[in-house]
Amino acid sequence: MVWGNVPNETLQLNHDTLWTGVPGDYTNPDAPSVLSKVRKLVDDGQYAEATAAAFGLSDHPPEAYQPLGNINIEFDDSHLNYTSYVRELDLSTATVKIKYNLGDVEFTREHFSSNPHQVVVTKISSTKTASISFIVYLDSKLHHHSVANSANRIIMEGNCPKKRRPPKVELSKNSDGIQFAAVLDVQIAGNNAVVQVVEERKLKIEGADWAVLLLAASSSFEGPFINPADSKRDPISESLNTANSIQNLSFSQLLAYHLDDYLNLFHRVELQLSNGSDSIKKMNLIHIKHNTACDDNLYTRRKLQSLKHDCLNGDVLVSTAERVNSFKLDEDPSLVELLFHYGRYLLISSSRPGTQVSNLQGIWNKDLEPPWDAAPHFNINLQMNYWPSLSCNLSECQQPLFDYIASLAVNGAKTAKVNYGASGWVAHQVSDVWAKTSPDEGDPVWAVWPMGGAWLCTHLWNHYTFSLDKEFLENTAYPLLEGCAAFLLDWLIKGPEAYLETNPSTSPEHKFVAPDGKTASVSYSSTMDVSIIREVFNAIISSAEVLSKSDAELVKRIKTVLPKLPPTRISRDGSIMEWAKDFEDPEVHHRHVSHLFGLFPGHTITVEKTPDLCKAAANTLYKRGDIGPGWSTTWKMALWSHLRDSSHAYLLIKQLINLVDPDHEADYEGGLYSNLFTAHPPFQIDANFGFSAAIAEMLVQSTMEDLYLLPALPRDKWPRGFVRGLKARGGVTVNISWKEGQLHGARLWSKTQSSLRRLHYNGKVAAISLSCGKIYIFNQHLKCLKTASVIEGASL
């Protein structure tokens, strides 16, 4: 995070492996006896008593994500008299730039974080030689020690606490928590430039033409199953090796490598919802005049080189905060474009092969005790973080999720066996870097929910449906799905009405009023439980068909069990029933819409096949209302999109684009901060990802056989536009353009033999057959006008 102060700049640092704690025991030998008691109380209809008893199934809370520290840069008092301050985040290059003037001298700071070289890079320069002077040092909220040396280098080392709350002791070299180190190198230019050590831990730079700061960091985290005390990793050596490896690379070279890496991902998708170049020119270059009351704001712009000169020479520059504030009146579509791309940028920045999964606040957390521990939550938040990875053409960014699921399967097998006497593996509602799989501490309304791992497993099958990567399906997805399904088969027990049931069962974080008038949360066979199980079982059956494993005993068991699952029911008020019984809802506007999982991200409720359930789903959404946290708002956007209600999906866009004052965030529900981070509030990163995914769902929806073009386009709001590079199931890349609110044309192509058979638009259906390596060009009537090779059509 670049905080943007002028005389005192702070670059807030994070490393995704810094967590409190050590590997834990995620089993409870007493759980089986508690489980029997809870099930008996549920069977007897004593739901409040079952809820009270289910506290005995809870475990300890997850560990907490920790911030690494700060690069602190101090300039002299002359920098208090700055003018013409502009700060920007360029999404198309993933770089931050700050400019301001001192008299007739312009100062520039440029920042980026390099994935190829694993360093944070800052360049400080000006239009006047020998004018760069400042003091720089490292510090951290964690226990740490730093020292500067005559080689223009600062080394900081420290440790995370072994327990959740930081111990009130000095840094100990023998700490059992995760160790970390950071190395900051300073490069300068100028005939009379000097660097000297100040106070043993700071570097003072004087009279430089420019200065480049290079920050490398590492930790002793060696994986979720290795105690940090036993780790063979040396964070200082690793950080020094990284720093030394780039000493001969210039700022321009590092930037070039960074751009080559980043642009390969970011530029896969283009979106234009606005009315042409004038709107883009006005609104896609985003700047802010400095306001010391808003020093924690990053401001974003999307780079359009052909327009940059004009915008910087005469056009009024509009801050992001002003744009968000004015959206209710101007409904500027280019702000929607920007927010769509922002989510993609954040996913690229926080989740790459080899990283940890993107957590609740992502790598932008600044607190020792972040809200909800910044932990991955499995009852919507972690899943939402990865919703845009497939539809928005960033499939590589999912790899950390698959690695994480594999770790959960290891610990989850122990939890399943000891806690529930079940085979396979299980994970509950919340976890951490140690792949915690046991229930959370506290109220069963959130803690006792063993469907978290099962929901995550649906991402494995989805990845195959988009990629058609059979090797991934066979070697990665199917073994994890098998283990998940094995647990679910054992978890299901015979219940009333001859159906198999889940017991105990909750609908995440939502309570009900039992027939005896008591408030409870534990019953049996919540709609979400059954919807997720059905989704996993269908994924196993489909996977087995692809892999020629349909005769496997597990698959046969699943085919026998599927018809015995309870159906999705409609309650007496016409909404989807949330629990197995039509309980009274004490909080009709509850933030979760878990019982609509089958509509999205599931696939068992569709407009074509289950119109009655879709009508009930719409009634459910009306009943819940539009107000809710950011993630709830974006989930509802996607749900309305799958009901093909573009007007209501758009209403939720307006609901989300609401400026939140961070000093009074308790007064808000959802919304955006002025740097476009989404608010729960407080800040959570999930809705940023959910927004990008929901916009994609408004423009393209797909199954393995069907592709729907513009299924929820708000034609009156975005009458003209295009999207290029979205992905659909069947391995298909999709380009669409529209005019006057109607489809103008579409281009489809696949690198593999696609499974798509039908193309849909506005009630029209066309049979299609796509061959690999060819682009198919369709008009507004879904008639294929011509085909071209992918190489020939590269410029189309």
Secondary structure, 3 states (H helix, E strand, C coil): CECCCCCEEEEEECCCCCECCCCCCCCCCCHHHHHHHHHHHHHCCCHHHHHHHHHHHCCCCCCCECCCEEEEEECCHHHHHCEEEEEEEECCCCEEEEEEEECCEEEEEEEEEECCCCEEEEEEEECCCCCEEEEEEEECCCEEEEEEECCCEEEEEEECCCCCCCCCCCCCCCCCCCEEEEEEEEEEECCCCEEEEECCCEEEEEEECEEEEEEEEEECCCCCCCCHHHCCCCHHHHHHHHHHHCCCCCHHHHHHHHHHHHHHHHCCCEEECCCCHHHHHHHCCCCCCCCHHHCCCCCEECCCHHHHHHHHCCCCCCCHHHHHHHHHHHCCHHHHHHHHHHHHHHHHHHCCCCCCCCCCCHHHCCCCCCHHHHCCECCCHHHHHCCHHHHCCCHHHHHHHHHHHHHHHHHHHHHHHHHHCCCCCCCCCECCCCCCCCCCCCCHHHHCCCCHHHHHHHHHHHHHHHHCCHHHHHHHHHHHHHHHHHHHHHHCEECHHHCEECCCECECCECEECCCCCEECCECCCHHHHHHHHHHHHHHHHHHHHCCCCCCHHHHHHHHHHHHCCCCCECCCCCECCCCCCCECCCCCCCCCHHHCCCCCCCCCCCCCCHHHHHHHHHHHHHHCCCCCHHHHHHHHHHHHHCCCHHHHHHHHHHHCCECCHHHHHHCCCCECCCCCEECCCECCHHHHHHHHHHHHHHEEECCCEEEECCCCCCCCCCCEEEEEEEECCCEEEEEEEECCEEEEEEEEECCCCCCCEEEECCEEEECCCCCCEEEEEECCCCEEEEEECCCCCCC
